[in-house]
Amino acid sequence: MVGLKTARELAGRALVAVADGRDPAAEKKEARRSARIPADQDLIEKVVASFLANYAKRRLKEATFIEVKRILKNEIVDAWPKRKLSEIKRQDVHRLLDDIIERGAPYAANRALAWFKKLCSWSVERGIIEISPCATVTSPSPEKSRDRILNDEEIKAAGGRSDRLALWACRPNSHSHRPAALRGNRLSVERA
């Protein structure tokens, strides 16, 4: 229970804070959150290291893990050194993605966003942050799918037989159960 004199003092401090352009409720919420989380636990470097050790290393294949580690280090940690994940806002994420696109790497921006989203979701789940700064951010660049033509080595690996090539081409890819390399109902093989 707070006495009348103390309540007036607290209200006076809140009015001064509002006059200074601060949000006393947000400051109080941040103080409570900071009391629960050690000061440096949500530093971007530490969160990325923890994510890599506790999530990526355990669940991803080695080559994918190496790529995710590279993306998070080069695009996220290097962009926000010594920043707390809880201080990163949606506009910071958009600024980062715009910078990546401006250097001529739109697909890299998509990958950085995808893995940063995963990192933030993992952090929310772990209680490191309350809300993901990139929850509503969409991929900044459209991606174009490409047709793939088998090279001579791949044709030889299939034994040069069209029935084996058809089986290879019809295997479901990781995102769909439709044939991965067929157009219509035909498989066309170019012969040299």
Protein Blocks (a to p, Z undefined) as FASTA:
>chain_A
ZZfklmmmmmmmmmmmmmnopafklmmmmmmmmmmpcfklmgmklmmmmmmmmmmmmmpc
fklmmmmmmmmmmmmmmmmghiafklpcfklmmmmmmmmmmnopaklmmmmmmmmmmmmm
mmmmnomambdfklmpccfbdcddddddddfklmmmnoopaklmmmmmmpccfkbcbdfk
bghjbdcdddZZ
